[in-house]
Amino acid sequence: GAMAIYPCGMCHKEVNDNDEAVFCESGCNFFFHRTCVGLTEAAFQMLNKEVFAEWCCDKCVS
């Protein structure tokens, strides 16, 4: 298959424009599918509404 332009940092499948995904802003700069990182729909919506919310993945947190 074609190389994913934005591979999910967890499942490594492509993150598409219509996928719900979060961006790790604390180092690895990967996108992660919402479902891959276990974010609820509500938590995802809150992150998107909050302009200054920074999300980072578990790898970068630890």
Residue, then its C-alpha position, 0 to 999 in steps of 0.5 A: g500500500a501507499m505510504a501514509i502521509y500522516p500515520c497514526g502514532m499508535c496503529h500506523k494507519e493513515v489519519n484522514d481529514n475526516d478521521e477524529a484525531v489528536f496531535c501530540e504537541s509535546g515532542c513526537n509530533f504524531f497524529f493519533h486516532r481518537t479511538c486508538v488513544g481511548l479518548t471519548e467523543a466528549a473529551f475529543q470535542m472538549l479538546n477541539k473547542e479549547v484553543f489552548a488545550e495541548w494534548c500529548c501521547d502516553k509515550c511523551v507523557s511518561 
